Amino acid sequence: FYFFDSLQDQFDNLEKHTQWGIDVLEKYIKFVKERTEIELSYAKQLRNLSKKYQPKKNSKEEEEYRYTSTRAFLATLNEMNDYAGQHEVISENMTSLITGELTRYVQELKQERKSHFHDGRKAQQHIETCWKQLEASKRRFERDCKEADRAQQYFEKMDADINVTKADVEKARQQAQLRHQMAEDSKAEYSSTLQKFNSEQHEHYYTHIPNIFQKIQEMEERRIVRIGESMKTFAEVDRQVIPIIGKCLDEITKAAESVDHKNDSQMVIEAFKSGFEPPGDVDFEDFTQPMKRTVSESSLSNSRGDGKSEPKFGSKSKGKLWPFIKKNKLMSLLTSPHQPPPPPPASASPSAVPNGPQSPKQQKEPLSHRFNEFMTSKPKIHCFRSLKRGGAGPEDFSNLPPEQRRKKLQQKVDELNRDIQKEMDSRDALTKMKDVYIKNPQMGDAASVDHRLAELGQNIEKLRLEVQKFEGWLAEVEGRLPARTEQPRRQSGVYEAQNASGVNSCAQDRESPDGSYTEEQSQETEMKVPATDFDDEFDDEEPLPTIGTCKALYTFEGQNEGTISVAEGEMLYVIEEDKGDGWTRIRRNEDEEGYVPTSYVEVYLDKNAKGA
């Protein structure tokens, strides 16, 4: 029994150890599984990061990715997407090569371990059973021997007793022989059982148990080898993607090296150059004559009769003006209307009226008149509003600078040509289909495509007309711009006022051949600039203070730009006195102000204004 107990202890120890080995294997499987989850999560976060910073389609961001620096950043985002894909590969390979394989192996290992220990317990139970049989045979032999001895002693006692009958002696002798025979049989059985047990015991300790232990040892060694191979695979999976990850990093480095600051700067220049030419020099305007006048009513009337208009602006670049000047600068340039004031109704000419000024002698229009023309010309209103508001511009892009307009027109022509090509391809396909229907009527009705062919023909004709229209505008713009081979120069004027093309331009020269100002009748009915379209740019400008009052001597119908209508006898405020050109600036209320002929009003200046 000592050997059996010792063997049982060994089986218990082996069972505990092999179970610990399976637990280690399952722990490693769990570790690898968590690693794959981390790789998947990392790859997902990288993809989301790359997607977050990808340019949105049909947005301004997509246009910004034409620069080398932003293209390099886009390449980095794409490579990071591929980088994330390699981490997904790591997760997939670890799942299939390690986690999946080890999980199946653990199940097989548990079954094998269970089988080996079952065989060991079965062998142990068998040898214990043999031992019990031997012990039972031994006890039976011992008992039979004792019974045979007692029967022999009883026979001998009966045989020696003279008082016992012969029959009793014979009966005792037979009983003794029977017991001896049973003892012999028990002896033979015990001997046979003993031999059998010894054979089974030898087989058990030298064959069955060693084989079972050997199988358990091999199972445990395979488990150890398998977990080592899994750890090696764990490293190999990472090593396999290192070259691809290295290529991703090389591509990022290559994209970074492709950044060209000179190219990006040139693209910015090409994108925003206007094509305007710088404005000409501004001529000197002499204000010393009106400054020398004595500010008094008597001297005012004398200066009105004798004063002559001082020279105005005579810029060589007539009609060119930078449109983006603040109001405080523009308002300082605004003067009285360009043409001389009309004579009073009772006078034959301005010189017949004591207060009537002489007509200006200069033929060059001042800068203020050009700005007034810029503000009242219909095409200019549209262009300026488009520049200011950022709304939809005219069809010919005349609201844009020449170079930008040329690019837009060229893009439009290319787009229309692509549309024409698509329509022509569709027409060719339908024509082929119609030919097939004509040759094989059973496939379809040839007349069914006629309507569609007619529609395509009309569409193509419309698109061709559009192309001709935009090509005409493009030819006009390219005719204005400097030669493309020359270094492009930025033009600072709004539009060329002296261009003879006459196509929708944001500036039109409205001077007569002799240089004097002419006002077309149609200008009276043209739309004027709403206050909300332009004046809101200068809401912070303070109104001019009043310097006196005046009384209208005659009725004046202000029909020209900058003038105001007054009725005879009407009292108004004076905000700017006559500066020698025959016009006085007055105000009716906060919203109505303008110029009237000085000879049409009687001016009463304030004393404070005189002192000043």
Disulfide bonds with the S-S distance in Angstrom:
Cys383-Cys506 1.67
